[in-house]
Amino acid sequence: MERADKTALITGGSRGIGYELAKLCAQDGYDVVLVARHQEPLERAADALESTWGITTMTIPKDLSRPESAREIHDELRHENIHVDILVNNAAARPTPARFDETDLEITEDLIRTNVVTLTNLTRRFVAPMVERGAGRILNVSSVAGELPSPPFGVYAATKGYVSTLSTVLARQLEPAGITVTVLVPGWTDTEMAWDAFEALDIDPETREILSPEDVAKAGYDGLLSGHTHVIPGQQYREAIRSELTTRASDIGP
Ligand SMILES: NC(=O)c1ccc[n+]([C@@H]2O[C@H](COP(=O)([O-])OP(=O)(O)OC[C@H]3O[C@@H](n4cnc5c(N)ncnc54)[C@H](OP(=O)(O)O)[C@@H]3O)[C@@H](O)[C@H]2O)c1
């Protein structure tokens, strides 16, 4: 990959919301680094971005549940002398259906490593040079499941609560350093992850408002560029979260 003028690093950029975010970055002239586990879909996504927008891409096949994955990605980019201007922490492990006392601990720890540990590690590594340059943008993809009581989602919901809280804290802490941090909070979105979850959690999709990955990504990308901290696509999801916050506020007692 040639040294880029501006580069976006997008985890989970091979399909779904991440790929739509990659398209928006490419459209704006960002060179794009895509990370996901499987090489072939990564290559397909990268080829499509290059041929449509004439940008340069790099693909890094990596399992983000592995403890050393963030360091390895950082090292690869440093070796190529690539500076990341936009970091999109989008990849996540899926919710698992079992009740908490019956969950497989190995799967749960992989989920926490992917959604929490590696996300934090990547952010820490890439934000330091952003602070040195006095500029940089971070978009973290959370979930409505992290904002509302969502028992079926178990530990997944808790990891998304972490992503939302960390993003809010960092947005305030890093603003004086010239860094914006945005958290995108999607509800059900028409991707492989959602259809897998509908089946695993025995949810009837007809009963849910399903957003398009294009609309979710566009809302997130616009929020990223304008430096908004919270982006919640879809009127119904915004109202559900507002109503939950009102209920909690009225429930605060000594
Ligand atoms: N879809 C929804 O309804 C919904 C709702 C709320 C929040 N979200 C959030 O939106 C984000 C994107 O989800 P999506 O719906 O677009 O999912 P998706 O279509 O299943 O895409 C997930 C992407 O992440 C990659 N990925 C998954 N596990 C990985 C791992 N361990 N290491 C590296 N890459 C990994 C996948 O590629 P590989 O499989 O090749 O690794 C793929 O590129 C996630 O943070 C998700 O929690 C989604």
The ligand as an ORCA input file, in Angstrom:
! r2SCAN-3c Opt
* xyz 0 1
  N     -26.901     -6.174     12.589
  C     -27.500     -5.720     13.680
  O     -28.722     -5.909     13.886
  C     -26.714     -4.938     14.690
  C     -27.426     -4.298     15.720
  C     -26.727     -3.579     16.671
  C     -25.343     -3.482     16.594
  N     -24.674     -4.112     15.594
  C     -23.225     -3.982     15.575
  O     -22.790     -3.558     14.302
  C     -21.454     -4.004     14.065
  C     -21.363     -4.655     12.703
  O     -22.227     -5.762     12.674
  P     -22.935     -6.277     11.336
  O     -24.353     -6.430     11.647
  O     -22.511     -5.454     10.167
  O     -22.306     -7.757     11.288
  P     -21.856     -8.705     10.097
  O     -22.573     -8.391      8.826
  O     -21.937    -10.076     10.641
  O     -20.315     -8.276      9.870
  C     -19.382     -8.459     10.898
  C     -17.993     -8.088     10.382
  O     -17.056     -8.268     11.455
  C     -16.076     -9.268     11.100
  N     -15.755    -10.019     12.307
  C     -16.602    -10.732     13.093
  N     -15.930    -11.313     14.111
  C     -14.630    -10.955     13.964
  C     -13.435    -11.248     14.680
  N     -13.435    -12.035     15.757
  N     -12.275    -10.721     14.240
  C     -12.244     -9.920     13.146
  N     -13.338     -9.600     12.434
  C     -14.515    -10.117     12.829
  C     -16.777    -10.095      9.995
  O     -15.861    -10.749      9.123
  P     -15.325    -12.258      9.419
  O     -16.527    -13.083      9.727
  O     -14.607    -12.647      8.163
  O     -14.398    -12.107     10.564
  C     -17.522     -8.997      9.251
  O     -16.633     -8.278      8.428
  C     -21.124     -4.931     15.255
  O     -20.395     -4.197     16.211
  C     -22.493     -5.284     15.820
  O     -22.423     -5.614     17.199
  C     -25.327     -4.838     14.638
*
